[in-house]
Amino acid sequence: MLKRIIHQLRAHAPFTLIGTVSGMAVAIVFVYAGIPRGVSEKLFEAFHPAHVTFSAIVTAAMYKLHYPRRIVALVLIGYVGAVGIGTLSDCLMPYLGELLIGLHDPHMHGEVHLGFIELWWLVNPLAVLGIAIAWFRPRTRLPHVGHVVLSTAASLFHMLMALRSGGEHGHAGVWTLVMIPVFLFLAVWVPCCTSDIVFPLLFCRDHRDGKACRLHQH
């Protein structure tokens, strides 16, 4: 499993890097064009639920391809992988980056946006929709590409919400412009590979060494 994780991280690093560079181009335009913080907030509220949907499709489909009849396990794995790890990618890791970069007022401690709570009426049903799509049509390659793109956008706009709250150009100094892509890259690279590939495979039998599936249904 460790070798599989390392292989997937290596394979996805170039694509994540391209997304990070594209995201920084968008960030520079938003900051120096003076686009209001509210626009970033609305875009986050659009991209995060879409990301959760695609993540649920891939995570559930990966498990479905191994165990085509285990619907309860598929629902649980698809939901936790999409909502749990999606929240880590889009909300918690960008927020940590914002704190370390210093984008928030130290007296206010910033604001972390948890989509499955703040937008519960949208994020959770879309996760279920993604799982349903995976059940009837389990495909992974194209949804995974969409997942990476949407995750990049959601993480970016979470950070832009903080950046745009810091004055005319936010806190867009050299340090900020250097560190934002670092955290943007990490927020997409590790969680996306984890939720789409590593997480569902943790519960699947390894046919090469005979290890039993870790999640049993009776």
C-alpha positions as CSV (number, residue, x, y, z in Angstrom):
1,M,0.0,0.0,0.0
2,L,2.8,2.4,0.8
3,K,4.4,1.8,-2.6
4,R,1.0,2.3,-4.2
5,I,0.5,5.6,-2.4
6,I,4.0,6.8,-3.4
7,H,3.4,5.8,-7.0
8,Q,0.1,7.7,-7.2
9,L,1.5,10.8,-5.6
10,R,4.4,10.8,-8.1
11,A,2.0,10.3,-11.1
12,H,-0.3,13.1,-10.0
13,A,2.3,15.7,-9.0
14,P,2.8,17.2,-12.6
15,F,-1.0,17.6,-13.1
16,T,-1.4,19.2,-9.7
17,L,1.5,21.5,-10.4
18,I,-0.1,22.7,-13.7
19,G,-3.3,23.3,-11.8
20,T,-1.4,25.3,-9.1
21,V,0.2,27.5,-11.7
22,S,-3.1,28.2,-13.3
23,G,-4.7,28.9,-9.9
24,M,-2.0,31.4,-9.1
25,A,-2.6,33.2,-12.4
26,V,-6.3,33.5,-11.4
27,A,-5.3,34.7,-7.9
28,I,-3.1,37.5,-9.3
29,V,-5.9,38.7,-11.6
30,F,-8.4,38.6,-8.7
31,V,-6.1,40.5,-6.3
32,Y,-4.8,43.2,-8.6
33,A,-8.1,43.7,-10.5
34,G,-9.7,44.4,-7.1
35,I,-12.4,41.8,-7.5
36,P,-14.5,41.8,-4.3
37,R,-14.2,39.1,-1.6
38,G,-17.8,38.2,-2.1
39,V,-17.1,36.9,-5.6
40,S,-14.5,34.5,-4.2
41,E,-16.9,33.4,-1.6
42,K,-19.6,32.6,-4.2
43,L,-17.1,30.8,-6.3
44,F,-16.0,28.7,-3.4
45,E,-19.7,27.9,-2.6
46,A,-20.0,26.7,-6.2
47,F,-16.8,24.7,-6.7
48,H,-16.7,23.0,-3.3
49,P,-20.0,21.2,-3.7
50,A,-19.1,20.3,-7.3
51,H,-15.7,18.9,-6.0
52,V,-17.5,16.8,-3.4
53,T,-19.8,15.3,-6.1
54,F,-16.9,14.3,-8.4
55,S,-14.9,13.0,-5.4
56,A,-17.9,10.8,-4.4
57,I,-18.2,9.4,-7.9
58,V,-14.5,8.4,-8.0
59,T,-14.2,7.1,-4.5
60,A,-17.4,5.0,-4.6
61,A,-16.6,3.8,-8.2
62,M,-13.2,2.6,-7.1
63,Y,-14.8,0.4,-4.4
64,K,-17.7,-0.6,-6.7
65,L,-15.2,-2.0,-9.3
66,H,-13.9,-4.3,-6.6
67,Y,-17.1,-5.2,-4.8
68,P,-20.1,-4.6,-7.2
69,R,-22.8,-5.6,-4.7
70,R,-21.8,-4.1,-1.4
71,I,-24.0,-1.0,-1.4
72,V,-23.9,-0.1,2.3
73,A,-20.1,-0.2,2.3
74,L,-20.0,1.8,-0.9
75,V,-22.2,4.5,0.5
76,L,-20.2,4.8,3.7
77,I,-16.8,4.8,1.9
78,G,-18.1,7.2,-0.8
79,Y,-19.5,9.7,1.7
80,V,-16.5,9.7,4.1
81,G,-14.0,9.9,1.3
82,A,-15.8,12.7,-0.5
83,V,-17.1,14.9,2.4
84,G,-14.4,14.1,5.0
85,I,-11.3,14.3,2.8
86,G,-13.0,17.0,0.6
87,T,-13.3,19.2,3.6
88,L,-9.7,18.6,4.5
89,S,-8.7,19.6,0.9
90,D,-10.9,22.6,0.3
91,C,-11.3,24.0,3.8
92,L,-8.9,22.8,6.5
93,M,-5.6,22.8,4.6
94,P,-6.2,26.2,2.9
95,Y,-7.2,27.6,6.3
96,L,-4.0,26.3,7.9
97,G,-2.1,27.9,5.0
98,E,-3.9,31.2,5.6
99,L,-2.9,31.1,9.3
100,L,0.7,30.3,8.6
101,I,1.0,32.9,5.9
102,G,-0.6,35.5,8.1
103,L,-3.6,36.3,6.0
104,H,-5.9,36.7,9.0
105,D,-6.2,39.3,11.7
106,P,-4.4,37.7,14.7
107,H,-7.2,39.0,16.9
108,M,-9.9,37.6,14.8
109,H,-8.2,34.2,14.0
110,G,-9.8,34.1,10.6
111,E,-12.7,32.0,9.5
112,V,-12.8,28.4,8.3
113,H,-15.6,27.4,6.0
114,L,-17.0,23.9,6.5
115,G,-19.2,23.2,3.5
116,F,-20.9,20.1,4.8
117,I,-22.2,22.3,7.7
118,E,-22.6,25.7,6.2
119,L,-24.0,24.3,2.9
120,W,-25.4,21.1,4.4
121,W,-28.5,21.3,2.2
122,L,-26.3,21.2,-1.0
123,V,-23.0,19.4,-0.2
124,N,-24.5,16.3,1.5
125,P,-27.2,15.6,-1.2
126,L,-24.5,16.1,-3.9
127,A,-22.3,13.6,-2.2
128,V,-25.2,11.1,-2.3
129,L,-25.8,12.0,-5.9
130,G,-22.1,11.2,-6.7
131,I,-22.4,7.9,-4.9
132,A,-25.6,7.0,-6.9
133,I,-23.8,7.8,-10.2
134,A,-20.9,5.5,-9.2
135,W,-23.3,2.7,-8.3
136,F,-25.0,2.7,-11.7
137,R,-22.0,3.8,-13.8
138,P,-18.7,3.3,-12.0
139,R,-16.1,5.3,-14.0
140,T,-12.9,6.8,-12.5
141,R,-10.6,8.4,-15.0
142,L,-12.7,11.4,-16.3
143,P,-14.3,12.1,-12.9
144,H,-10.9,12.1,-11.3
145,V,-9.6,14.7,-13.6
146,G,-12.7,16.8,-12.9
147,H,-12.1,16.2,-9.2
148,V,-8.5,17.6,-9.3
149,V,-9.6,20.7,-11.3
150,L,-12.6,21.5,-9.0
151,S,-10.5,20.8,-5.8
152,T,-7.9,23.3,-7.1
153,A,-10.5,25.9,-7.7
154,A,-12.3,25.4,-4.3
155,S,-9.0,25.5,-2.3
156,L,-7.9,28.6,-4.3
157,F,-11.1,30.6,-3.6
158,H,-11.0,29.7,0.1
159,M,-7.6,31.3,0.3
160,L,-8.7,34.3,-1.9
161,M,-11.5,35.0,0.6
162,A,-8.9,35.6,3.2
163,L,-6.5,37.4,0.9
164,R,-9.2,39.8,-0.3
165,S,-10.0,40.8,3.3
166,G,-6.7,42.5,3.8
167,G,-7.0,45.9,2.2
168,E,-6.6,47.1,-1.4
169,H,-4.5,44.2,-2.5
170,G,-5.0,41.9,0.5
171,H,-1.6,40.8,1.9
172,A,-0.2,40.1,-1.5
173,G,3.5,40.6,-0.7
174,V,6.3,38.5,-2.0
175,W,6.0,36.0,1.0
176,T,2.3,35.6,0.3
177,L,2.7,35.0,-3.5
178,V,5.4,32.4,-2.8
179,M,3.5,30.5,-0.1
180,I,0.0,30.4,-1.5
181,P,0.9,28.1,-4.4
182,V,2.8,25.8,-1.9
183,F,-0.3,25.3,0.2
184,L,-2.6,25.2,-2.8
185,F,-0.4,22.4,-4.2
186,L,-0.5,20.4,-1.0
187,A,-4.2,21.0,-0.4
188,V,-4.9,19.3,-3.8
189,W,-2.1,16.8,-4.3
190,V,-2.3,14.7,-1.1
191,P,-6.1,14.7,-0.4
192,C,-7.2,14.0,-4.0
193,C,-5.0,11.0,-4.3
194,T,-6.0,9.8,-0.9
195,S,-9.8,10.1,-1.3
196,D,-9.9,8.8,-4.9
197,I,-7.4,6.0,-4.8
198,V,-5.8,5.2,-1.4
199,F,-8.9,5.5,0.8
200,P,-11.3,3.1,-1.1
201,L,-8.5,0.6,-1.7
202,L,-7.8,0.3,2.0
203,F,-11.1,-1.6,2.2
204,C,-10.4,-3.9,-0.7
205,R,-8.8,-7.3,-0.9
206,D,-5.3,-7.3,-2.3
207,H,-5.5,-10.3,-4.7
208,R,-1.7,-10.5,-4.9
209,D,-1.1,-11.3,-1.3
210,G,-4.5,-12.6,-0.2
211,K,-5.1,-9.9,2.5
212,A,-8.7,-9.8,3.4
213,C,-10.9,-6.8,2.9
214,R,-10.8,-4.6,6.0
215,L,-14.5,-3.8,5.8
216,H,-16.8,-6.9,6.0
217,Q,-20.5,-7.1,5.3
218,H,-22.6,-9.9,6.5
